[in-house]
Every structure is written in structure tokens, then in C-alpha cells.
Amino acid sequence: MSVRVRLAPSPTGNLHIGTARTAVFNWLFARHNGGTFVLRIEDTDLERSRPEYTQNIIDGLTWLGLTWDEGPSFQSKRMELYRQKVQELLDKGLAYRAYDTPEELDAMREAQKARSEAPR
């Protein structure tokens, strides 16, 4: 099995030092093991994602001397593929639909917080 690592930054702001650190470690690991380093832009937050942030991320990674073997690919462009895979899981009985309203989900989260549990 070959090594395959990815970096999936969200373009909702400029390149973050933590993202840069993860990129360096993943890139080094892939290169050391003859693997693949994939850049996948996690742009599904359409309200906050901006092209200038994507460009900032790409420019920052390039400035660090990092090159990717695949990508950048954009999550928002793969939604149809994800819908097909979800349907396959539903058809096989390996997933189920949730019908909770946003209000019900908020109430569940608040109850979890009140019990000092992590919201999930």
C-alpha cells in the first residue's frame, strides 16, 4: 500500500500557521515514503469561502516550497459524487436519514452542554 496524504484547508481566511505546519509534515511524510500529497480545498462553506483566500493558501504553500501531486480539487465541485455515494449507503441499509429540525438539533446540543458533554 502506498502513502497518500492530503491537506484540506478551508478558504474562509488566509493561510493559518497551523495549516502550514500540517502541510509541511504531510508533505515531508509523503516525500519520505514515496507517496502522494493531495491538496483539496474544503470550500463547502459557500457563505464564507472566498477566491482570494484560496489564492492566499496556494501562494503560501508555494512560498513554503511545497508542491502537491494532485489538486487542487474543490469539495464544492464534487457534490454530485457525494450524493451518489450517500444514496448507495442508504440503498444498502448502511446509513439512515435524520429528520431532526434545526431547532431540535440546537436543543440537543444545549442539553449536551448542560450535562458538560461535547456537542455532537
C-alpha positions as CSV (number, residue, x, y, z in Angstrom):
1,M,0.0,0.0,0.0
2,S,1.4,3.4,-0.9
3,V,1.2,6.5,1.3
4,R,-1.4,9.1,0.4
5,V,-1.9,12.2,2.5
6,R,-3.9,15.3,2.0
7,L,-4.3,18.9,3.1
8,A,-7.8,20.2,3.1
9,P,-7.8,23.9,4.1
10,S,-10.9,25.9,4.3
11,P,-10.7,29.1,2.3
12,T,-12.6,31.2,4.9
13,G,-9.4,33.1,5.7
14,N,-5.7,33.4,5.0
15,L,-3.3,30.5,5.4
16,H,-3.1,29.7,9.1
17,I,0.2,28.7,10.7
18,G,-1.4,25.5,11.9
19,T,-2.4,24.6,8.4
20,A,1.0,25.5,7.1
21,R,2.6,23.2,9.8
22,T,0.3,20.3,8.9
23,A,1.1,20.9,5.2
24,V,4.8,20.7,5.9
25,F,4.5,17.5,7.9
26,N,2.2,15.8,5.4
27,W,4.4,16.8,2.5
28,L,7.5,15.6,4.2
29,F,5.8,12.3,5.1
30,A,4.6,11.7,1.6
31,R,8.0,12.6,0.1
32,H,9.9,10.4,2.6
33,N,7.7,7.4,1.8
34,G,7.4,7.9,-2.0
35,G,3.7,8.8,-1.5
36,T,1.2,11.3,-2.8
37,F,0.4,14.7,-1.4
38,V,-3.1,15.9,-2.3
39,L,-4.4,19.5,-2.0
40,R,-8.2,19.5,-1.5
41,I,-9.8,22.9,-0.9
42,E,-12.7,22.5,1.6
43,D,-14.9,25.2,0.1
44,T,-18.3,23.9,1.1
45,D,-19.0,26.9,3.4
46,L,-20.1,28.9,0.5
47,E,-21.1,32.0,2.6
48,R,-17.5,32.4,4.0
49,S,-15.3,30.9,1.3
50,R,-13.6,33.4,-0.9
51,P,-11.4,33.0,-4.0
52,E,-8.8,35.4,-2.6
53,Y,-8.4,33.1,0.4
54,T,-7.9,30.1,-1.9
55,Q,-5.3,32.0,-3.8
56,N,-3.6,33.1,-0.5
57,I,-3.4,29.4,0.6
58,I,-2.0,28.3,-2.7
59,D,0.5,31.2,-2.7
60,G,1.5,30.4,0.9
61,L,2.1,26.7,0.2
62,T,4.1,27.6,-2.9
63,W,6.2,30.1,-0.9
64,L,7.0,27.3,1.6
65,G,8.3,25.3,-1.4
66,L,5.5,22.7,-1.2
67,T,4.2,21.1,-4.3
68,W,1.2,18.8,-4.5
69,D,0.8,15.7,-6.7
70,E,-2.9,16.1,-7.1
71,G,-5.2,19.1,-7.0
72,P,-6.2,21.5,-6.0
73,S,-9.6,19.8,-6.1
74,F,-12.6,21.6,-4.7
75,Q,-15.1,19.9,-2.4
76,S,-18.0,22.0,-3.8
77,K,-17.4,20.6,-7.3
78,R,-17.8,17.0,-6.0
79,M,-21.3,17.3,-4.5
80,E,-22.9,15.0,-7.1
81,L,-20.4,12.3,-6.4
82,Y,-21.2,12.6,-2.7
83,R,-24.9,12.4,-3.3
84,Q,-24.4,9.2,-5.3
85,K,-22.3,7.7,-2.5
86,V,-24.9,8.6,0.1
87,Q,-27.6,7.0,-1.9
88,E,-25.5,3.8,-2.3
89,L,-25.2,3.7,1.5
90,L,-28.9,4.3,2.0
91,D,-29.8,1.6,-0.6
92,K,-27.5,-0.9,1.2
93,G,-29.0,0.0,4.6
94,L,-25.6,1.3,5.8
95,A,-26.9,4.8,6.5
96,Y,-30.2,6.4,7.6
97,R,-31.8,9.8,7.1
98,A,-32.2,12.1,10.1
99,Y,-35.3,14.2,10.2
100,D,-34.4,16.5,13.1
101,T,-35.2,20.1,12.6
102,P,-32.5,22.8,13.2
103,E,-34.4,23.7,16.4
104,E,-34.4,20.2,17.7
105,L,-30.6,19.9,16.9
106,D,-30.0,23.1,18.8
107,A,-31.9,21.8,21.8
108,M,-29.9,18.6,21.8
109,R,-26.7,20.5,21.7
110,E,-27.8,22.7,24.6
111,A,-28.8,19.7,26.6
112,Q,-25.4,18.1,25.9
113,K,-23.6,21.3,27.0
114,A,-25.7,21.4,30.2
115,R,-24.5,17.9,31.0
116,S,-20.9,19.0,30.3
117,E,-20.8,16.8,27.2
118,A,-19.2,17.8,24.0
119,P,-21.9,18.8,21.5
120,R,-22.2,16.2,18.7
